[in-house]
Amino acid sequence: ARPRDLPGDAVLEVAVIALRWLQYSGAVVLLGAPLFLLYSFRRDDGPNLTWARQTLALAAIVVGLGSLAALVAQTAVMAGSLSEAVKPASLSFMITGTGLGMAMVARTAIALLGLVVVVALTPGRAIWWLTVVLGLLVAASFAWTGHGAATEGPGGVIHLVADVIHTVAAALWLGALAALTILLLRRTAPDDLAIHRALHGFAGLGTLAVALLVVTGLANSWFLVGPERLEGLGTNLYGQLLIAKLVLFVLMLALAADNRYRLTPSLGLKLQGAEDPVAALQRLRRSIAVEAALGAAILGLVAVMGTLPPPAAL
């Protein structure tokens, strides 16, 4: 009878991965987008940011509903079927007896609070700061139940801290990138300096995030892979996905460097010289959109990697 259950098992596994990706996507926006707004627009003469409230509300909804659905899907994987997963006893055990279930419930509660904050309070810097704090908690919750929390011994605390910082840094970069993408795609009047200020703000935030990602990524690799397993990294699925993730990361870095040192200065020169900036802005839009797509792909890879044992555990 077991072979007949395999298609259902595969569906559940795909659902778990897809829901992880949705939670990651919502979390990076919940943290990185408001931080980008705070960092980039310090004065009242910035662009109209009414879209930001809707974006953050949607991100909170995605995190909350995604966490609840993931709780059911993960319970179904452990219980053996979806019908068993929805039973109160199964859900109760998942919530009270496992760190993963506790994290999902906490994530849902934080996302609900974030939704209330965004919807109920007057838009402004206070909302952005509160959302940043809530986004930090959501991002850190993934490390709580990730590979970093499973490391034992003296290095366990170091690995967990590195994993938390890595998760937060990724959210800073990708969430800010999402906000910048929306801003660029929505702008209909490119002949003001608000966009240029936003690009410079993103450059500063992105540089900090990349530096943290590199340092903590090396630390995580030390614990999850180990120097003695580097030669055989491509012989298992986790290692292959890690290599693909690194390739996409390098491509994102190349695009970010091109944006910062070539496309953004080119737009600034045209704005200062009162030239038509439309063509320069279009090039930036395309580049930023591609960078955002690569970031979404990386989150997809991370969602799959989170369900696999790392080489150090094999």
Secondary structure, 3 states (H helix, E strand, C coil): CHHHHHHHHHHHHHHHHHHHHHHHHHHHHHHHHHHHHHHHCCCCCCCCCHHHHHHHHHHHHHHHHHHHHHHHHHHHHHHCCHHHHCCHHHHHHHHHHCHHHHHHHHHHHHHHHHHHHHHHCCCCHHHHHHHHHHHHHHHHHHHHCCHHHHCCCCCHHHHHHHHHHHHHHHHHHHHHHHHHHHHHHHCCCCCCCHHHHHHHHHHHHHHHHHHHHHHHHHHHHHHHCCHHHCCCHHHCHHHHHHHHHHHHHHHHHHHHHHHHHHHHHHHHHHHHCCCCCHHHHHHHHHHHHHHHHHHHHHHHHHHHHCCCCCHHHC
